[in-house]
Structures are given as C-alpha cells and as structure tokens.
Amino acid sequence: MSFYVVVGAGPVGRETARLLSEEGHEVVLTSRSVGSNALPNVRTIQADATDASELSRICRGADAIFMCAMAAYHRWPTDFFPIIDGTVRAAEAVGAKLIVLGNLYGYGENADSPLRCDLPLNPTSRKGTARTIMWQRAVRADVPALEIRSSDYLGHGAISYFSLIALPSIIDGKPTAFIGDLCALCVSAFPEFPSLPSFPASGSISDDDGPLPSL
C-alpha cells in the first residue's frame, strides 16, 4: 500500500482519489474548497496549494502527489503559477513523485496530427504558454515528474465539449453530431519526455489574458 496526496477536488481529482483508494492505497484529497466527501477511505483536508509549507505538512510520507488543481479558465496565466510552484516545493520537501494533470494547449495550433509523445511543446496562445511554463517548472523539480495530457476528460462531473454537446443526446438515445475523427489514433499518457526549450514571457501569442511571468 502506498500513500498518495491528490491536490484539487474537482472531477478529475475526486475520480483519481477514488480509483487510488479502491486499489487499497492511503489517500488524502486536499483543496481550498474540498467540501463534503462521500468517497470511502479517502481523507479530506482543506488547504491552499499555494502554501508550500502547509502542503508539505499534509504530504509528509507521501509516495506521490497528484496535482489536479485547476485555476479559473480566464485566470490561467496568473493563478496557475502559484499553484504549481507550491506543489513542486512540497514534493521536493517530502521527496514525493509528482504527477501533473495537463492538457494539449502546449502543443499549439501547428502540431502534427495525431499527436505523439516525442513532439515538442510549441504553444501559439497565451494559455498554451502558461501550461508549458507550468510543465517546465514541474520537470525541473528535484523529484521525478510526469504529466498526463488529454484533450478532454470524461466521467462524472467532468465538463468538456463532449459532455456539453454530445453526451446529453447520447444519454437520451438521440442522434448527435460531434466534431472530430473518431477513428483517429489517440495518445492518453506521456511516459517519456522530450527536452523542452525555454519560452519567453512575451511573443507571438494570440489571446490576451494578462502578462506571463518569466521561467
């Protein structure tokens, strides 16, 4: 049995905690607004991931930390960095492996299709640059780091293009239309990582969500 800490009590964080618990592991689910917990054998602790000292105390003895916390979509370039920094410092303080919940924004609009695990990150938007900087900060930690990247996360409570547009009709047994190639090859996890270039705080990025910090 291992001890895992899941940071972030959204749909992915809660499902991660549930699956780990069902495998017989000791699991702590922590969030600023963790709320009531109906997950059996999962302890909940209210905490702010930006507080590395408090998070380190919670994670003492953990084998791995799952960073599933999300910032508000329009505040990624400002709110995500304190979260990843606090989580990285906590992982380093306790010597825990770090697993980061990611997405595909960092590959940019010019990425090859289908995506492959050896493709470099090449963001073409401000949000994509923010996600790339987050991963760079994680992979440069003094502990092993892994990022799981997906275009959509499905399941109970998940909010995605699929769940908003297609799923209601599917549940009702009605015809539905969904943009995408259902026969396309998919890559759901990236166990090996290419070397990452450095991305400046400014450049040819299209959406304007405020300034980005330096690496």
C-alpha positions as CSV (number, residue, x, y, z in Angstrom):
1,M,0.0,0.0,0.0
2,S,1.2,3.5,-0.9
3,F,0.3,6.9,0.4
4,Y,-0.9,9.4,-2.2
5,V,-2.0,13.0,-1.9
6,V,-4.4,14.4,-4.5
7,V,-4.4,18.2,-4.8
8,G,-7.6,19.5,-6.2
9,A,-11.1,18.2,-5.5
10,G,-12.6,18.8,-9.0
11,P,-14.0,15.9,-11.1
12,V,-10.5,14.6,-12.1
13,G,-9.1,15.0,-8.6
14,R,-12.0,13.2,-6.9
15,E,-12.0,10.4,-9.5
16,T,-8.2,10.0,-9.1
17,A,-8.7,9.8,-5.3
18,R,-11.5,7.2,-5.7
19,L,-9.5,5.0,-8.0
20,L,-6.4,5.0,-5.8
21,S,-8.5,4.3,-2.8
22,E,-10.2,1.4,-4.4
23,E,-6.8,-0.1,-5.2
24,G,-6.1,-0.2,-1.5
25,H,-3.9,2.9,-1.1
26,E,-4.0,5.5,1.6
27,V,-5.3,8.7,0.0
28,V,-5.7,12.3,1.1
29,L,-7.7,14.7,-1.0
30,T,-6.9,18.3,-0.4
31,S,-8.3,21.6,-1.8
32,R,-9.2,25.1,-0.8
33,S,-12.8,24.1,-1.0
34,V,-12.7,20.4,-0.6
35,G,-16.3,20.3,0.6
36,S,-18.1,17.2,1.9
37,N,-16.5,14.0,0.9
38,A,-18.6,10.9,0.0
39,L,-15.6,8.9,-1.1
40,P,-14.9,5.9,1.2
41,N,-11.5,5.6,2.7
42,V,-10.4,9.0,1.4
43,R,-9.4,11.6,3.9
44,T,-10.1,15.2,3.1
45,I,-8.0,18.2,4.3
46,Q,-8.8,21.8,3.4
47,A,-5.6,23.6,2.3
48,D,-4.3,26.0,-0.2
49,A,-1.8,24.5,-2.7
50,T,0.0,27.9,-3.0
51,D,1.1,27.4,0.7
52,A,4.0,25.1,0.2
53,S,4.7,24.8,3.9
54,E,1.1,23.6,4.7
55,L,1.0,21.3,1.7
56,S,4.4,19.8,2.7
57,R,3.0,19.0,6.2
58,I,0.0,17.3,4.6
59,C,2.2,15.4,2.2
60,R,4.8,14.2,4.7
61,G,5.4,10.5,3.9
62,A,3.6,10.6,0.6
63,D,4.9,8.4,-2.3
64,A,3.5,10.7,-4.9
65,I,1.5,13.9,-5.3
66,F,-1.2,14.2,-8.0
67,M,-1.6,17.8,-9.0
68,C,-5.2,18.0,-10.3
69,A,-6.0,21.5,-9.1
70,M,-7.5,23.9,-11.7
71,A,-7.5,27.7,-12.0
72,A,-10.4,29.6,-13.4
73,Y,-10.1,29.4,-17.2
74,H,-9.7,33.1,-17.7
75,R,-7.1,33.3,-15.0
76,W,-4.6,30.6,-16.1
77,P,-1.7,33.0,-16.7
78,T,-2.0,34.5,-13.2
79,D,-3.4,31.8,-10.9
80,F,-1.8,28.6,-12.1
81,F,1.8,29.5,-11.3
82,P,1.5,29.9,-7.6
83,I,-0.4,26.5,-7.5
84,I,2.3,24.6,-9.4
85,D,5.1,26.3,-7.5
86,G,3.6,25.4,-4.2
87,T,3.0,21.8,-5.2
88,V,6.5,21.4,-6.6
89,R,8.1,22.8,-3.5
90,A,6.0,20.5,-1.4
91,A,7.0,17.5,-3.5
92,E,10.7,18.4,-3.2
93,A,10.4,18.9,0.6
94,V,9.0,15.4,1.2
95,G,10.7,13.6,-1.7
96,A,7.4,12.6,-3.4
97,K,7.0,11.9,-7.1
98,L,4.9,14.5,-8.9
99,I,2.1,13.7,-11.4
100,V,0.6,16.7,-13.1
101,L,-2.8,16.9,-14.7
102,G,-2.3,18.6,-18.1
103,N,-3.9,19.2,-21.5
104,L,-2.9,19.7,-25.1
105,Y,-2.7,23.5,-25.2
106,G,1.1,23.5,-25.1
107,Y,1.4,21.8,-28.4
108,G,0.0,24.8,-30.3
109,E,-2.1,25.0,-33.4
110,N,0.7,23.8,-35.7
111,A,1.3,20.5,-34.0
112,D,1.4,17.3,-36.1
113,S,-1.7,15.1,-36.0
114,P,-2.1,12.6,-34.5
115,L,-0.1,13.8,-31.5
116,R,2.9,11.8,-30.4
117,C,4.8,11.7,-27.1
118,D,8.0,12.9,-28.8
119,L,6.5,16.1,-30.1
120,P,8.0,19.3,-28.6
121,L,5.8,21.8,-26.9
122,N,5.2,24.8,-29.2
123,P,2.4,26.9,-27.8
124,T,0.7,29.5,-30.0
125,S,-1.6,31.0,-27.4
126,R,-1.1,32.7,-24.0
127,K,-2.9,29.8,-22.2
128,G,-0.7,27.3,-24.0
129,T,2.4,29.2,-23.0
130,A,1.1,29.2,-19.4
131,R,0.6,25.4,-19.4
132,T,4.1,25.0,-21.0
133,I,5.8,27.1,-18.3
134,M,3.9,25.0,-15.7
135,W,5.3,21.8,-17.0
136,Q,8.8,23.2,-17.3
137,R,8.7,24.2,-13.7
138,A,7.5,20.7,-12.7
139,V,10.0,18.8,-14.8
140,R,12.9,20.9,-13.4
141,A,12.0,19.8,-9.9
142,D,14.4,17.7,-7.8
143,V,11.9,14.8,-7.9
144,P,10.6,12.7,-10.7
145,A,7.7,14.4,-12.6
146,L,5.1,13.1,-15.0
147,E,2.4,15.0,-16.9
148,I,-0.8,13.3,-18.2
149,R,-2.2,15.2,-21.2
150,S,-5.6,14.9,-22.7
151,S,-7.9,17.0,-24.9
152,D,-11.0,16.0,-22.9
153,Y,-11.6,14.4,-19.5
154,L,-14.8,12.3,-19.3
155,G,-16.7,10.9,-16.4
156,H,-18.9,12.0,-13.5
157,G,-18.8,15.8,-13.1
158,A,-16.4,16.4,-15.9
159,I,-17.1,19.5,-18.1
160,S,-15.9,19.2,-21.7
161,Y,-17.0,19.9,-25.2
162,F,-18.1,16.2,-25.4
163,S,-20.1,16.3,-22.2
164,L,-21.8,19.6,-23.0
165,I,-22.6,19.0,-26.7
166,A,-22.8,15.2,-27.3
167,L,-23.4,13.4,-24.1
168,P,-27.0,14.7,-23.3
169,S,-28.2,13.4,-26.7
170,I,-26.4,10.1,-26.3
171,I,-28.0,9.6,-22.9
172,D,-31.4,10.3,-24.3
173,G,-30.8,7.9,-27.2
174,K,-31.0,10.7,-29.8
175,P,-28.7,11.3,-32.8
176,T,-25.8,13.7,-32.1
177,A,-23.1,15.4,-34.1
178,F,-19.6,15.8,-32.8
179,I,-16.6,17.5,-34.4
180,G,-13.6,15.2,-34.6
181,D,-12.3,12.0,-36.2
182,L,-13.5,9.0,-34.1
183,C,-11.0,6.8,-35.9
184,A,-8.0,9.0,-35.2
185,L,-5.2,7.5,-33.1
186,C,-5.1,8.7,-29.5
187,V,-2.3,9.1,-27.0
188,S,-3.5,9.3,-23.4
189,A,-0.3,9.4,-21.4
190,F,3.3,10.5,-22.0
191,P,5.8,8.3,-20.1
192,E,8.8,9.8,-21.9
193,F,9.5,13.5,-22.3
194,P,11.5,15.4,-25.0
195,S,13.9,18.1,-23.9
196,L,12.0,21.4,-23.6
197,P,13.0,24.7,-25.0
198,S,12.6,27.9,-22.9
199,F,9.7,30.1,-23.7
200,P,9.8,33.9,-23.1
201,A,7.2,35.8,-21.2
202,S,6.1,37.5,-24.5
203,G,6.0,36.6,-28.1
204,S,3.6,35.7,-30.9
205,I,0.7,34.5,-28.7
206,S,-2.8,35.3,-29.8
207,D,-5.1,35.5,-26.8
208,D,-4.6,38.3,-24.2
209,D,-5.2,37.2,-20.6
210,G,-2.6,39.4,-19.0
211,P,1.2,39.1,-18.6
212,L,3.1,35.9,-18.1
213,P,5.9,35.6,-15.6
214,S,9.4,34.6,-16.6
215,L,10.6,31.0,-16.0
